[in-house]
């Protein structure tokens, strides 16, 4: 398994350049048009919202198309949201994750659009979470057609669950906000550096916390953790693939029972925004426990943490408990 190290400085510099190209700016002047004097940023869902809030802070007003408790993949855009999208100064989204958002963004006419899929390398992950479609070559990140709904045949969009990849995206978002609002560029750079420091620390916590586990295999209802598994040398076994609502076949359930026995799996993970029925069924059939592994597609009052960093640390704790130690 290829466990990558922290993102090198050269790659981060590349992310800055990518951020500039991912952002199509209408001019060198500040884009803020709101009467409050702030840059109005529309994010597609929580991971993009978190970046905008952390990097923009007091200089931005951040809204999100995916409200708390809504499963992002199923989002339908309302006429009101379409109007808000068109009036935004900057749009942050991840192409291929939410087809309704992709369509609305393409029709919005907004000049400052940042596609997170162009800020890092996307890969293909099967149900085991670590098979690469682009091993040894550059992935065509951001190209047309990576619809999240086509599962294992397409590129995995869950880049934010790898702190190192998320840092690449953060770097690009920071560069994009600087270009959209040059009057506050110094603050955006400072805030980006602070966030990168937090993500580097989180990466270190995961590396140290997962390097001596008794087993490397975890089972989860939603195959969202392929990047995380690859980063930290784990094996993800997904019940339903990358679509959290798809039903597993009886053959897949039988296969997972065998995996659980062979790899000494103790826990079946489920998430907060989708049904836990399948996880509980498999757990009952195999005598396993259940616990939460949150794909962080939204924050609600049921989330095990107040923000991205808090929930990721809860995920780490739950993984450590499930995987055991040598």
N, C-alpha and C positions, 0 to 999 in steps of 0.2 A: 504494500500500500504506500502510496506517495503522500507522506505527511509533510506539507509545505511549511516553511519557516515564515517568520515575520516578513512582511512586505518590504523589499529593499527600497532605498531612497530613490533609485532610478525609476522604479515602478511607480512610486508615489508621484514623482515628477511627471511621469507619463499620464497619470490620472488627472493632473492639473490641466495638461494639454487636452486630454479627452473631455474634461469638463468644459473647456472653452469651446470645443467643437460641438459638444452635445447641446450647448446653449446657442440658440440663434437669437442674437440681440439686435434690436431695431436701431440702436445708436449707442454712442459712447456716453450719453447722458443718463442720469439716474432714471429708472423706469417707474418709480413710485408715483402713482396717480391718485391714490386715495386722499380724501380730505384730511385724514389723520396724519399724512406725511410719511406713512409706512409703506414698505414694499409688500404688496399683497401676494401671498404665495398660496397656491392651491396644491395640496398633496393628494395623491390617489388613495393611499391607505397609511396605516400607522407608521411603519418603518420610514417612509418618506416624510411624514409629519414630524417625527422625532428629530430627523436630521435638520429639517428647516428650523425647528424651534431651538435646537442646540447651537446651530451656527448663526442663525439670524438674531436670536434673542430679542432685544427691545426694538430693533430696526424693522422687524417684519410682523405682519399679521397673518397667521397661518390658519387655513381652513382645510378640512379633509372631506373627500367625496364619500369615504366609507366610514359611517358612524360607528361608535362603540357597540359591539355585540352583533354586528352584521358580518357574515362570512364573505370575505372580499371577492372570492371567485364567483359568487352569485350576484354581485352588485348590478343593479339596474340604475341608470342615471335618470333623474327626474328633470323635467323642463326647467325647474328653478335652478338645479345644480348646473345644467348646461349653460344657463345665463351667467351664473357665478364664475364658471370656468372661463367663459369668454371675456369676462371683465378682469381677470387676474393679471398681475404683472409677470408672474413666473409660475409655471406648472412643473411639478416634480412627479414623475410616475415611473412605472416599471413595465415596459412594453412586453406583452405576452402573458401577463398575469391576469389581467381583467379585460376581456374583450370589449365590454361596454365602455370602459375608460379609453381604450385605444381608439375606438371609433369617435368618441366625443372630443378627444384631444385633436385628432386629425381634422375635425370639422370646426374647431374652436376659433381658429385664426390668431391664437396667442403667439406672439413672436418669441418669447423667452420660454422655451420648452426644454426640460432636462429629462432624458431617458436614462434611468439608472442602468439599464441593460447594456448601454454603450460605455459604461465607466469601469467595467470589470469583465473578466472572461467567464462566459456561461458555459456549463458543461452538461452532459447528459448523464443522469443517474437512474439506474434501474431500481427495482424494488429492494435490492441489496444496498443501494446508495453509494456504490463506489466504482461503477464501471464507466469508463470514459469514452465518449464518442470522438473526442478531438485530442486524444493523447498524442503528444509530440507535435501538434500543429496548432495554429491559432484558430480559435473558435470564431465563427462569423457572428459575434455578439451584436445584437440589435438588428439582425436582418429580418426581413418580412417572414411571418408565418410561425413564430413560436407560440402558438396558442397553448395556454396552460392545460386546456381540457384534453389534449391528445396524449397526456400521460407520458409513459416511458419512451415514446418515440421522439419526444421533443426535449429541448433544453430545459433544465431545472431552473426555475426563477428564484428559488429561495436563498438568494445570495446573502441576505442580511443575517442569517443564522450562523455565518462564519464571520467572526469579528474582524479578520484580516481583509476579507472581501468587502465587508461593510465599511471598513476604513478607506478602501479605494474609492467607494461610492461617495463617502463623506468628503474626501479630498476634491472630487469632481464637483460636488454640489457647492462646496465653498468657493471654488473658482467661478462657478456659474453665478452665484449671488454677488460676488465681487464685480463681475462684468455687468450685471443688471443694475447694480447700485454702487458705482465707483466712489461716491461720496463717503461710504462707510466701509470701503475695502479693507482698511487696516483692522477694523473690528471683526470683520468676517474671517480674516486670516488668523487673528488671535483666537477666536472662538473655535475655528476648525482645528487649530493646533491643540487646544484644550481637549476637544473631543477625541482626536487621534490618540492623545495620551491615555484617555480613559479606555479606549478600545484596545490599545496595546496592553494595558494592565489586565483587561478582561481576557485577552488571548493567553497571557501568561498564567492566569488563574486556571483556565481550562487545560492548558498543557500540563501544568504541574498536578492538577487535580485528577487527571485521567490517565496518567502515564503508567500507573501500577495497579490497574484494575484486575480482578480475578477473571473476568470474562470481557470480551470486546464486543459482544453481540447484544443489541437491544431491539426489541420489537415495538413498533408504533403503528397506530391506525393510519396516520397520514405520513407518507414518505417525503416529509419536508426537510429531513435532516441529513441529506446526502453530503452537502458541503461541510457541515459540522463533523460528520463521521469521518470524512476523508482527512480533514484538517488534523484531527486528534487520534487517528489510527483506530477508529471503531468501525463496526459493521452494522449498518442499519438494515433491518428486515421490516419492510412495510406491509401492512395487511392489505391496504387498498390502493397502493400506488400514490401518485402525486395528487390525485383528485380525492379530497377527503370524504366525498359523498358516495363514491362508487362502492358497490358491494363485492366483497371477495368471493371467489369461487370455492366450492367445497374442497377442491383439490389444493387450493392455496392454503386453506385453513389446516388441512391435514399436513401439508408441507411445513407449516409454521410450528405445528405440534412437535414434529420431528426435530426441527431446528432448536426449539426450546429445550428439548431433552439432551440433544447432542452438545449444545454450547452452554449448558447450565444457566439458562435464562431464568430470572426470578420474577420478572415484572413485564406486564404489557402496558405500554403508555397510551394514553388518550389525550385529547386537547380540550380546551375550554369552549371553543366556538362551534364544535361539531358533536354529534351524538357519541356517547361512550358505549353504545349497545354492542358493537362488534368486539371491542376490547374486552368487555365483561364476558361475552360469550366464549371467546378464546381462553380467557383466564379461567373460567369455570371448567372448561373442557380439559385444561392442562394442570389445574391446581396452582396457577400462578396468581400473584398479586397484581393490582392495577395502581397506576400513579399518573400524574400529569407531566407531560412534556409539551411545552407551549410553543407553537410555531410563530408566535408573536405577530400575528396578522392583525391584531387589535388588542386594546387594553380595556378591560371591564372591571367591575367591582369584584369579579371572581378571579381575576388574574393574581398570580403569586408574586406580585411586585408592582410598584407604582409606575415604572417606566421600563424601557428596553433593558437597561443595565440591571435593574432589580429582577426582572423576569428571567433574564439569561443566567443570573447567579442562582436563581431557584432551579432552573433547568440543570445546571451543573450539580447542585446538591442532590437532586432527584436521580440523576445519572449515576453519581457516585454511590448512592444507597443501593440502586438496582444492580450495578455492575460488581460491587464488592471490591475488596482489596486483597492483594497477594499476601 
